[in-house]
């Protein structure tokens, strides 16, 4: 439990940020799983159509600092190589 009012306020903010960050990451991971499933099934043309959605979700997560921008770039790069 927080000892001061400012610490309590920080704790409330942290809970809100955590909820938003988890949502951003969940959406990004779901998009990534869909893409990898399509790639392993040999449906690269369908996966290529969904790739911009993954990029958008990863960029948004990186913009909100839910993940590091380099991690976002690394994931996008690895998926792009698999799409070739």
C-alpha positions as CSV (number, residue, x, y, z in Angstrom):
1,X,0.0,0.0,0.0
2,X,1.2,3.5,-0.8
3,X,2.5,5.6,2.0
4,X,1.7,9.0,0.5
5,X,-0.9,10.5,-1.8
6,X,1.5,10.9,-4.6
7,X,2.6,7.3,-4.4
8,X,-1.1,6.2,-4.5
9,X,-1.6,8.3,-7.6
10,X,1.5,6.8,-9.2
11,X,0.2,3.3,-8.4
12,X,-3.2,4.1,-10.0
13,X,-1.5,5.4,-13.1
14,X,0.8,2.4,-13.3
15,X,-2.3,0.1,-13.3
16,X,-3.8,2.0,-16.2
17,X,-0.6,2.0,-18.2
18,X,-0.2,-1.7,-17.5
19,X,-3.7,-2.4,-18.9
20,X,-3.1,-0.4,-22.0
21,X,0.4,-2.0,-22.6
22,X,-1.0,-5.5,-22.2
23,X,-3.7,-4.8,-24.7
24,X,-1.2,-3.4,-27.2
25,X,1.1,-6.4,-26.7
26,X,-1.8,-8.9,-26.9
27,X,-3.0,-7.5,-30.2
28,X,0.6,-7.5,-31.6
29,X,1.2,-11.1,-30.5
30,X,-2.1,-12.3,-32.0
31,X,-1.3,-10.7,-35.3
32,X,2.1,-12.3,-35.2
33,X,0.7,-15.7,-34.5
34,X,-1.8,-15.4,-37.4
35,X,1.0,-14.5,-39.8
36,X,3.3,-17.3,-38.7
37,X,0.5,-19.8,-38.9
38,X,-0.2,-18.7,-42.5
39,X,3.4,-18.8,-43.4
40,X,3.9,-22.3,-42.1
41,X,0.7,-23.4,-43.9
42,X,2.3,-22.2,-47.1
43,X,-0.1,-19.3,-47.6
44,X,2.4,-16.6,-48.1
45,X,0.2,-14.4,-50.3
46,X,-2.5,-14.2,-47.6
47,X,0.2,-13.6,-45.0
48,X,1.6,-10.7,-47.1
49,X,-1.8,-9.1,-47.0
50,X,-1.9,-9.3,-43.2
51,X,1.7,-8.1,-42.7
52,X,0.8,-4.3,-42.7
53,X,-1.5,-5.0,-39.8
54,X,1.3,-6.5,-37.8
55,X,3.5,-3.6,-38.7
56,X,0.9,-1.2,-37.5
57,X,0.3,-3.0,-34.2
58,X,4.0,-3.3,-33.5
59,X,4.6,0.4,-34.3
60,X,1.8,1.4,-32.0
61,X,3.2,-0.7,-29.2
62,X,6.7,0.8,-29.7
63,X,5.3,4.3,-29.9
64,X,3.5,3.8,-26.5
65,X,6.7,2.2,-25.1
66,X,5.0,-1.1,-24.4
67,X,8.0,-2.7,-26.2
68,X,11.3,-1.2,-27.3
69,X,11.4,0.1,-30.9
70,X,14.3,-2.1,-31.8
71,X,12.4,-5.2,-30.7
72,X,9.5,-4.1,-32.9
73,X,11.9,-3.6,-35.8
74,X,13.5,-7.0,-35.2
75,X,10.1,-8.8,-35.2
76,X,9.1,-7.1,-38.4
77,X,12.4,-7.9,-40.1
78,X,12.2,-11.6,-39.2
79,X,8.6,-11.9,-40.4
80,X,9.6,-10.0,-43.7
81,X,12.4,-12.5,-44.3
82,X,10.0,-15.4,-43.8
83,X,7.6,-13.9,-46.4
84,X,10.3,-14.0,-49.1
